[in-house]
Amino acid sequence: MNRRPGSALAAGSAEPHGAFHSARSLLLMLALASLLAVIPAMVLADTRPMAFGLAACGVLAAAWAALYWGLLPALLVDLIDAVSFFVISMSLVQAWEAPGAMFASLWFRSLGASTRGLGVRVALYSAVVIGSAVGMMRGPSPGIVALVISVVPFWLVTALVAGRMGTMLKEHDVVAAIGALEADLSAALIDEHDESTLSMWSRASWRALCQVVPGMRIALLEPHRDKWVVVTTAGTWARRPVSLDAGLVARLAPLDAASGARVLDAMATLDRAAGAACRWGSVPLPDRSTGGSLLVGLPRGAGRGLVAAVAGVLSRSELVMQHTRDHLALGVRARRDELTGLLNRVGFFEELAGYEDGDERLSLVFVDLDEFKAVNDTFGHGVGDEVLRQAAHRLTEACPAATVCARLGGDEFAVLLRGADLAMVRHIGRSIEAAVSAPMTTSIGALGIGCSWGVACLDGGDDDTTGLLARADAAMYEMKRAHWAADERDRRR
């Protein structure tokens, strides 16, 4: 299975999709429209700096577009904003005409921004208003004071609201992406029939989740004496820890209940390993017989909704994998004989059915232990089970590696071979007889038991698998009757 869970989603997570990017696109359009709205006033003013004002509008529009596509850093665009809006303000007649465009720009620039970025932006915009107003009015005046008092607090509230709204939209998009990742993983596990690949799916899903949630770190922990060993990690770590003190892990709260205040003092060691301050919590793994746990670090500012979504998807995904493992284990038990570990009757006939459309010669060796009932009656079923286990092991060892070996029930065994000629099949039958007939070590001492066997072959294209088993069974009974006759002659002597 080559497809990784959530790979397409994780690869496309940086593309401009989702509620946040849609809102940002609309606010960019609003900012550009408000910038166009001041151009007529600039033209009607017919002032000398008009050409500079028009140029500033073009520079500002280009800077916003570059910021939207991630081509310029936010701080550089802040400086371009301040200089451009100052030039635009000086190109207008009224000091209040520029703040309208600045208000729309503030919405676009503040959507999802950090608190520090919001403060810098409001301070620069306020400086532009004050500086341009003082320049127009040739000094301070009551009008300037009134303008600042009315505009600056409004801008501050606007910036805070835009910042918070952007954070909420980003979190909404991440939660939606987590849900898509969970659906992708669940769909993949429905068709998974190989237990050995489940760990690969689990770890691949952790890596995909760390790509979907920026700043997330995951470590798989397993207890070992007085420490927790770090088995593997996902996400970006400054220094991957090898092991963690048991006391440190014990202080971890469940991820969906982790308190930010609790994390600050207790998890400095983990913050140093991650290279960033994180909100740490644990997610127990239901499918780990060793009592393993996931250590999860999220950005310190992660909201409750994001924390709950991450904890939920990790818990549910691990639970789905546990159910998948249980289902696979049930399937194995349904096809396997618990006593010997060989295929049982159901598994044997499933394998036999798979040979029906083959073009190669199919051969069957049917094996039956001699006088096994007497072993059970004389020494008990416990000793009988020991004999069956050893007989199954010896039978398997006597056969080529690609052979299908099964216990059909009681003391009957079957061996399927593909592509072997009759001479080779008979040689394998004699090897099985020699191996099984050698004395067996049991709880009551050495015990000898023989076996009878018969072979039958099916040419390629022949689908009479039922007849194949009947013919091998009949050949086995011919040998068993010969053994009985030989035993009877020995007793008469």
VEXDREN-2710 file (C-alpha; in Angstrom, 1 decimal):
% VEXDREN-2710
k/r/px/py/pz
1/MET/0.0/0.0/0.0
2/ASN/1.8/3.1/-1.2
3/ARG/-0.7/5.9/-0.4
4/ARG/-0.1/7.7/2.8
5/PRO/-3.0/9.0/4.9
6/GLY/-3.8/12.6/4.4
7/SER/-0.8/13.1/2.1
8/ALA/-2.8/15.1/-0.5
9/LEU/-4.4/17.2/2.3
10/ALA/-1.1/17.9/4.0
11/ALA/0.5/18.8/0.7
12/GLY/-2.2/21.2/-0.1
13/SER/-2.6/22.7/3.4
14/ALA/-0.6/25.8/2.5
15/GLU/-2.8/26.7/-0.5
16/PRO/-5.2/29.6/-0.2
17/HIS/-8.3/27.6/0.7
18/GLY/-10.7/27.8/3.6
19/ALA/-12.7/30.4/5.5
20/PHE/-9.7/32.4/6.5
21/HIS/-8.3/32.8/3.0
22/SER/-11.7/33.6/1.6
23/ALA/-12.2/36.3/4.2
24/ARG/-8.7/37.7/3.6
25/SER/-9.5/37.9/-0.2
26/LEU/-12.7/39.8/0.4
27/LEU/-10.9/42.2/2.8
28/LEU/-8.2/42.8/0.3
29/MET/-10.8/43.7/-2.3
30/LEU/-12.4/46.1/0.2
31/ALA/-9.0/47.7/0.9
32/LEU/-8.3/48.2/-2.8
33/ALA/-11.8/49.6/-3.4
34/SER/-11.4/52.1/-0.5
35/LEU/-8.0/53.1/-2.0
36/LEU/-9.7/53.7/-5.4
37/ALA/-12.3/55.8/-3.6
38/VAL/-9.7/58.4/-2.5
39/ILE/-8.3/59.0/-6.0
40/PRO/-11.2/61.2/-7.2
41/ALA/-10.8/63.4/-4.1
42/MET/-7.1/63.6/-4.8
43/VAL/-7.7/64.6/-8.5
44/LEU/-10.3/67.2/-7.5
45/ALA/-7.9/68.7/-4.9
46/ASP/-5.5/69.4/-7.8
47/THR/-2.6/69.9/-5.4
48/ARG/1.0/69.7/-6.3
49/PRO/1.7/66.4/-4.4
50/MET/-1.2/64.7/-6.4
51/ALA/1.3/62.8/-8.6
52/PHE/3.0/61.5/-5.5
53/GLY/-0.3/60.5/-4.0
54/LEU/-1.3/58.5/-7.1
55/ALA/2.1/56.8/-7.1
56/ALA/1.7/56.0/-3.4
57/CYS/-1.7/54.4/-4.2
58/GLY/0.0/52.2/-6.8
59/VAL/2.8/51.2/-4.4
60/LEU/0.4/50.5/-1.7
61/ALA/-1.8/48.2/-3.9
62/ALA/1.3/46.3/-5.1
63/ALA/2.6/45.9/-1.5
64/TRP/-0.8/44.5/-0.4
65/ALA/-0.9/42.0/-3.3
66/ALA/2.7/40.9/-2.5
67/LEU/1.8/40.5/1.2
68/TYR/-1.3/38.4/0.2
69/TRP/0.8/36.0/-1.8
70/GLY/3.5/35.9/0.9
71/LEU/6.2/37.7/-1.1
72/LEU/6.8/40.5/1.5
73/PRO/7.1/40.4/5.3
74/ALA/4.4/42.1/7.3
75/LEU/6.7/44.5/9.0
76/LEU/8.1/45.9/5.7
77/VAL/4.5/46.3/4.4
78/ASP/3.7/48.2/7.7
79/LEU/6.4/50.7/6.8
80/ILE/5.2/50.9/3.2
81/ASP/1.7/51.5/4.5
82/ALA/2.8/54.3/6.8
83/VAL/4.8/56.2/4.2
84/SER/2.2/55.7/1.4
85/PHE/-0.7/56.8/3.6
86/PHE/1.2/59.9/4.7
87/VAL/1.9/60.9/1.1
88/ILE/-1.8/60.2/0.2
89/SER/-3.0/62.2/3.2
90/MET/-0.8/65.2/2.1
91/SER/-2.3/65.0/-1.4
92/LEU/-5.9/65.5/0.0
93/VAL/-7.6/68.7/1.1
94/GLN/-9.3/67.3/4.2
95/ALA/-7.5/65.4/6.9
96/TRP/-10.4/63.1/7.4
97/GLU/-10.5/61.7/3.9
98/ALA/-7.5/59.3/4.2
99/PRO/-8.6/57.5/7.4
100/GLY/-11.5/55.9/5.5
101/ALA/-9.0/54.0/3.3
102/MET/-6.8/53.3/6.3
103/PHE/-9.8/51.7/8.1
104/ALA/-10.4/49.2/5.3
105/SER/-6.7/48.5/5.2
106/LEU/-6.6/47.9/8.9
107/TRP/-9.2/45.1/8.5
108/PHE/-7.2/43.4/5.8
109/ARG/-3.8/43.9/7.6
110/SER/-5.1/42.8/11.0
111/LEU/-7.0/39.7/10.1
112/GLY/-5.4/36.9/12.3
113/ALA/-2.3/39.1/13.1
114/SER/-0.4/38.8/16.4
115/THR/-1.0/41.2/19.3
116/ARG/2.4/42.8/18.7
117/GLY/1.6/43.3/15.0
118/LEU/-1.7/44.9/15.8
119/GLY/0.0/47.4/18.2
120/VAL/2.6/48.3/15.7
121/ARG/0.1/48.8/13.0
122/VAL/-2.3/51.0/15.0
123/ALA/0.7/53.1/16.2
124/LEU/1.9/53.7/12.7
125/TYR/-1.5/54.6/11.4
126/SER/-2.1/57.0/14.3
127/ALA/1.3/58.6/13.6
128/VAL/0.3/59.1/10.0
129/VAL/-3.0/60.8/10.9
130/ILE/-1.4/63.1/13.4
131/GLY/1.6/63.9/11.2
132/SER/-0.5/64.6/8.1
133/ALA/-3.1/66.7/10.0
134/VAL/-0.4/68.8/11.7
135/GLY/1.2/69.3/8.3
136/MET/-2.1/70.4/6.7
137/MET/-3.1/72.7/9.5
138/ARG/0.4/74.1/10.0
139/GLY/0.5/73.1/13.7
140/PRO/-1.7/71.5/16.4
141/SER/-5.3/72.5/16.6
142/PRO/-8.5/71.4/18.4
143/GLY/-9.6/69.7/15.1
144/ILE/-6.5/67.5/15.2
145/VAL/-7.2/66.5/18.8
146/ALA/-10.8/65.6/18.0
147/LEU/-9.7/63.6/15.0
148/VAL/-7.2/61.6/17.0
149/ILE/-9.7/61.0/19.8
150/SER/-12.3/59.8/17.4
151/VAL/-10.2/57.7/15.1
152/VAL/-7.4/56.0/17.2
153/PRO/-9.6/54.1/19.8
154/PHE/-11.9/53.0/17.0
155/TRP/-8.9/51.7/15.1
156/LEU/-7.6/49.9/18.1
157/VAL/-10.9/48.1/18.7
158/THR/-11.1/47.3/14.9
159/ALA/-7.6/45.8/14.9
160/LEU/-8.4/43.6/18.0
161/VAL/-11.6/42.4/16.5
162/ALA/-10.0/41.6/13.1
163/GLY/-7.1/39.8/14.8
164/ARG/-9.4/37.7/16.9
165/MET/-11.7/36.9/14.0
166/GLY/-8.8/35.8/11.9
167/THR/-7.5/33.5/14.6
168/MET/-11.0/31.9/14.9
169/LEU/-11.2/31.5/11.1
170/LYS/-7.7/29.9/11.0
171/GLU/-8.7/27.5/13.8
172/HIS/-11.9/26.7/12.0
173/ASP/-10.0/25.8/8.9
174/VAL/-7.5/23.7/10.8
175/VAL/-10.3/21.8/12.6
176/ALA/-11.9/21.1/9.2
177/ALA/-8.6/19.9/7.8
178/ILE/-8.2/17.6/10.8
179/GLY/-11.6/16.1/10.1
180/ALA/-10.7/15.5/6.5
181/LEU/-7.5/13.8/7.6
182/GLU/-9.4/11.6/10.0
183/ALA/-11.8/10.6/7.2
184/ASP/-8.9/9.9/4.9
185/LEU/-7.3/7.6/7.5
186/SER/-10.5/5.8/8.3
187/ALA/-11.2/5.1/4.7
188/ALA/-7.7/3.7/4.2
189/LEU/-8.0/1.4/7.2
190/ILE/-11.2/-0.1/5.9
191/ASP/-9.3/-1.8/3.1
192/GLU/-6.2/-2.6/5.3
193/HIS/-5.7/-6.3/5.8
194/ASP/-2.0/-6.4/6.8
195/GLU/-1.3/-5.9/10.5
196/SER/2.4/-5.2/9.8
197/THR/1.5/-1.9/8.0
198/LEU/-0.8/-0.5/10.8
199/SER/2.2/1.1/12.6
200/MET/3.2/2.7/9.3
201/TRP/-0.3/4.2/8.9
202/SER/-0.3/5.4/12.5
203/ARG/3.0/7.3/12.2
204/ALA/2.2/8.6/8.8
205/SER/-1.0/10.1/10.1
206/TRP/0.9/11.8/12.9
207/ARG/3.3/13.4/10.4
208/ALA/0.3/14.5/8.3
209/LEU/-1.4/16.0/11.4
210/CYS/1.7/18.0/12.2
211/GLN/1.6/19.4/8.7
212/VAL/-2.0/20.3/9.0
213/VAL/-1.5/22.0/12.5
214/PRO/1.4/24.4/12.3
215/GLY/3.7/24.2/15.3
216/MET/2.4/20.8/16.5
217/ARG/4.8/18.2/17.9
218/ILE/4.1/14.5/18.7
219/ALA/6.3/11.9/20.5
220/LEU/5.4/8.3/21.0
221/LEU/6.3/7.2/24.6
222/GLU/6.7/3.8/26.0
223/PRO/7.5/3.0/29.7
224/HIS/10.8/1.4/30.6
225/ARG/11.6/1.0/34.2
226/ASP/11.7/4.5/35.8
227/LYS/11.7/6.4/32.5
228/TRP/9.6/6.8/29.3
229/VAL/11.5/6.0/26.1
230/VAL/10.8/8.2/23.1
231/VAL/10.1/5.7/20.3
232/THR/9.5/8.1/17.5
233/THR/8.6/11.8/16.9
234/ALA/6.6/13.9/14.4
235/GLY/6.8/17.6/13.8
236/THR/9.8/19.9/14.2
237/TRP/12.0/19.4/17.3
238/ALA/15.0/21.4/18.2
239/ARG/16.5/18.4/20.0
240/ARG/14.6/15.1/19.9
241/PRO/14.6/13.7/23.5
242/VAL/15.7/10.1/24.0
243/SER/13.8/9.5/27.2
244/LEU/11.8/11.5/29.7
245/ASP/11.6/11.2/33.5
246/ALA/8.6/9.4/34.7
247/GLY/7.8/12.2/37.1
248/LEU/7.7/14.7/34.3
249/VAL/5.3/12.5/32.3
250/ALA/3.1/12.0/35.3
251/ARG/2.5/15.8/35.5
252/LEU/1.1/15.8/32.0
253/ALA/-2.7/16.4/31.9
254/PRO/-4.9/14.8/29.3
255/LEU/-4.6/17.0/26.2
256/ASP/-8.2/18.0/26.0
257/ALA/-8.1/19.1/29.7
258/ALA/-4.6/20.6/29.8
259/SER/-4.4/24.0/31.5
260/GLY/-2.2/26.7/30.0
261/ALA/-1.3/27.9/33.5
262/ARG/-0.3/24.5/34.6
263/VAL/2.0/24.0/31.5
264/LEU/4.0/27.2/31.9
265/ASP/6.1/26.1/34.9
266/ALA/6.0/22.3/34.6
267/MET/7.1/21.7/31.0
268/ALA/10.2/23.9/30.5
269/THR/12.2/20.7/29.7
270/LEU/9.8/19.9/26.8
271/ASP/9.8/23.5/25.6
272/ARG/13.6/23.3/25.3
273/ALA/13.4/20.0/23.4
274/ALA/10.8/21.4/21.0
275/GLY/12.6/24.8/20.6
276/ALA/9.3/26.7/21.3
277/ALA/6.9/27.3/24.1
278/CYS/4.1/24.8/23.7
279/ARG/0.9/23.6/25.4
280/TRP/1.7/20.0/26.4
281/GLY/-0.7/17.2/27.1
282/SER/-0.9/13.4/26.7
283/VAL/-3.2/11.1/24.8
284/PRO/-3.3/7.4/26.0
285/LEU/-3.1/4.8/23.3
286/PRO/-5.7/2.1/23.7
287/ASP/-3.9/-0.3/21.3
288/ARG/-0.5/-0.4/23.1
289/SER/-0.1/-3.5/25.3
290/THR/2.9/-1.8/26.9
291/GLY/0.8/1.1/28.2
292/GLY/2.2/3.6/25.7
293/SER/1.1/7.2/25.4
294/LEU/1.4/10.1/22.9
295/LEU/3.1/13.3/24.1
296/VAL/1.5/16.2/22.2
297/GLY/2.7/19.8/22.0
298/LEU/0.5/22.5/20.5
299/PRO/1.2/26.2/20.1
300/ARG/0.7/28.0/23.4
301/GLY/-2.2/30.1/22.0
302/ALA/-4.2/27.1/20.6
303/GLY/-7.9/27.5/21.4
304/ARG/-10.1/25.0/23.1
305/GLY/-11.7/23.9/19.8
306/LEU/-8.3/23.1/18.2
307/VAL/-7.1/21.3/21.3
308/ALA/-10.3/19.2/21.5
309/ALA/-10.1/18.4/17.8
310/VAL/-6.5/17.2/18.0
311/ALA/-7.1/15.1/21.1
312/GLY/-10.3/13.7/19.5
313/VAL/-8.7/12.7/16.2
314/LEU/-5.7/11.1/17.9
315/SER/-7.9/9.1/20.3
316/ARG/-10.4/8.1/17.6
317/SER/-7.7/7.2/15.1
318/GLU/-5.8/5.0/17.6
319/LEU/-9.1/3.4/18.6
320/VAL/-9.9/2.6/14.9
321/MET/-6.5/1.1/14.5
322/GLN/-7.1/-1.0/17.6
323/HIS/-10.4/-2.2/16.1
324/THR/-8.6/-3.0/12.9
325/ARG/-6.0/-5.0/14.7
326/ASP/-8.7/-6.9/16.6
327/HIS/-10.5/-7.6/13.3
328/LEU/-7.4/-8.9/11.8
329/ALA/-6.6/-11.0/14.8
330/LEU/-10.1/-12.5/14.7
331/GLY/-9.6/-13.2/11.0
332/VAL/-6.3/-15.0/11.8
333/ARG/-7.9/-17.0/14.6
334/ALA/-10.7/-18.0/12.3
335/ARG/-8.2/-19.5/9.8
336/ARG/-5.7/-20.8/12.3
337/ASP/-5.6/-23.8/14.6
338/GLU/-5.0/-22.4/18.1
339/LEU/-3.2/-25.6/19.3
340/THR/-0.6/-26.0/16.5
341/GLY/-0.6/-22.6/14.8
342/LEU/-1.2/-24.2/11.4
343/LEU/-4.1/-23.3/9.1
344/ASN/-7.3/-24.9/10.3
345/ARG/-9.9/-26.6/8.0
346/VAL/-11.4/-23.2/7.0
347/GLY/-8.0/-21.8/6.1
348/PHE/-7.0/-24.9/4.2
349/PHE/-10.1/-24.9/2.0
350/GLU/-9.6/-21.1/1.4
351/GLU/-6.1/-21.8/0.2
352/LEU/-7.3/-24.8/-1.9
353/ALA/-9.9/-22.6/-3.6
354/GLY/-7.2/-20.2/-4.6
355/TYR/-5.5/-22.9/-6.6
356/GLU/-8.5/-23.7/-8.7
357/ASP/-7.7/-21.3/-11.5
358/GLY/-4.0/-22.0/-11.5
359/ASP/-2.1/-23.4/-14.4
360/GLU/0.5/-25.3/-12.3
361/ARG/0.4/-28.8/-11.1
362/LEU/-1.1/-29.1/-7.6
363/SER/-0.2/-31.9/-5.2
364/LEU/-1.6/-32.9/-1.8
365/VAL/-0.1/-35.0/1.0
366/PHE/-2.7/-36.2/3.5
367/VAL/-1.2/-37.2/6.9
368/ASP/-2.9/-39.1/9.7
369/LEU/-1.2/-40.1/13.0
370/ASP/-1.3/-43.8/13.9
371/GLU/-2.9/-44.9/17.1
372/PHE/-3.4/-41.4/18.3
373/LYS/-6.7/-42.3/20.1
374/ALA/-4.7/-44.7/22.2
375/VAL/-2.4/-41.9/23.3
376/ASN/-5.3/-39.8/24.5
377/ASP/-7.0/-42.7/26.2
378/THR/-3.9/-43.9/28.0
379/PHE/-2.0/-40.7/28.9
380/GLY/-4.8/-38.1/28.7
381/HIS/-5.6/-35.2/26.3
382/GLY/-2.8/-33.0/27.7
383/VAL/-0.1/-35.4/26.4
384/GLY/-2.2/-35.8/23.2
385/ASP/-1.9/-32.0/22.7
386/GLU/1.8/-32.2/23.2
387/VAL/2.1/-34.8/20.5
388/LEU/-0.1/-32.8/18.1
389/ARG/2.0/-29.7/18.6
390/GLN/5.3/-31.6/18.0
391/ALA/3.9/-33.4/15.0
392/ALA/2.8/-30.1/13.5
393/HIS/6.2/-28.6/14.0
394/ARG/8.0/-31.6/12.5
395/LEU/5.6/-31.7/9.6
396/THR/6.3/-28.0/8.8
397/GLU/10.1/-28.5/9.1
398/ALA/10.0/-31.4/6.7
399/CYS/8.3/-29.4/4.0
400/PRO/9.6/-26.7/1.6
401/ALA/9.2/-23.1/2.7
402/ALA/6.4/-22.3/0.2
403/THR/4.3/-25.2/1.3
404/VAL/0.8/-24.8/2.8
405/CYS/0.4/-26.9/6.0
406/ALA/-2.9/-27.3/7.8
407/ARG/-4.5/-29.3/10.6
408/LEU/-7.8/-30.5/9.3
409/GLY/-9.1/-31.7/12.7
410/GLY/-8.2/-34.3/15.3
411/ASP/-5.0/-36.0/14.1
412/GLU/-5.4/-35.3/10.4
413/PHE/-3.0/-32.9/8.6
414/ALA/-2.7/-31.8/5.0
415/VAL/0.1/-30.4/2.9
416/LEU/-0.4/-28.5/-0.4
417/LEU/2.4/-28.1/-2.9
418/ARG/2.4/-26.2/-6.2
419/GLY/4.5/-27.3/-9.2
420/ALA/5.9/-30.5/-7.6
421/ASP/6.0/-33.7/-9.5
422/LEU/4.9/-37.0/-8.1
423/ALA/8.4/-38.2/-7.1
424/MET/9.1/-35.0/-5.2
425/VAL/5.7/-35.2/-3.4
426/ARG/6.4/-38.8/-2.3
427/HIS/9.8/-37.8/-1.1
428/ILE/8.2/-35.1/1.0
429/GLY/5.7/-37.7/2.3
430/ARG/8.5/-40.0/3.4
431/SER/10.4/-37.1/5.0
432/ILE/7.2/-36.2/7.0
433/GLU/6.8/-39.9/8.1
434/ALA/10.4/-40.1/9.3
435/ALA/10.2/-36.8/11.2
436/VAL/6.9/-37.5/12.9
437/SER/7.8/-41.1/13.7
438/ALA/11.0/-40.1/15.7
439/PRO/10.5/-40.3/19.5
440/MET/8.8/-37.2/20.9
441/THR/9.7/-35.7/24.3
442/THR/6.6/-35.3/26.4
443/SER/5.7/-34.6/30.0
444/ILE/5.5/-38.4/30.6
445/GLY/8.8/-39.1/28.8
446/ALA/9.8/-40.2/25.3
447/LEU/6.8/-41.3/23.2
448/GLY/6.9/-42.9/19.8
449/ILE/4.0/-42.5/17.4
450/GLY/3.9/-43.2/13.7
451/CYS/1.8/-41.7/10.8
452/SER/0.3/-42.8/7.5
453/TRP/0.1/-40.6/4.5
454/GLY/-1.2/-40.5/0.9
455/VAL/-0.6/-38.3/-2.1
456/ALA/-2.7/-37.1/-5.0
457/CYS/-2.0/-34.7/-7.8
458/LEU/-4.0/-32.3/-9.9
459/ASP/-2.8/-31.1/-13.3
460/GLY/-3.0/-27.4/-14.3
461/GLY/-6.4/-26.4/-15.5
462/ASP/-8.2/-29.2/-13.6
463/ASP/-10.4/-27.7/-10.9
464/ASP/-11.5/-31.0/-9.2
465/THR/-10.1/-30.0/-5.8
466/THR/-12.7/-32.0/-3.9
467/GLY/-11.6/-35.1/-5.8
468/LEU/-8.0/-34.3/-5.0
469/LEU/-8.6/-34.5/-1.2
470/ALA/-10.7/-37.7/-1.5
471/ARG/-7.9/-39.4/-3.6
472/ALA/-5.2/-38.4/-1.1
473/ASP/-7.4/-39.6/1.8
474/ALA/-7.9/-43.0/0.1
475/ALA/-4.2/-43.3/-0.5
476/MET/-3.5/-42.6/3.1
477/TYR/-5.9/-45.3/4.3
478/GLU/-4.2/-47.8/2.0
479/MET/-0.9/-47.1/3.9
480/LYS/-2.7/-47.2/7.2
481/ARG/-4.2/-50.6/6.4
482/ALA/-0.7/-51.8/5.4
483/HIS/0.6/-50.5/8.8
484/TRP/-2.2/-52.4/10.6
485/ALA/-1.4/-55.5/8.7
486/ALA/2.3/-55.2/9.6
487/ASP/1.5/-54.6/13.3
488/GLU/-0.8/-57.7/13.3
489/ARG/2.0/-59.8/11.8
490/ASP/4.4/-58.6/14.4
491/ARG/2.0/-59.5/17.2
492/ARG/1.5/-63.0/15.9
493/ARG/5.2/-63.7/15.9
END
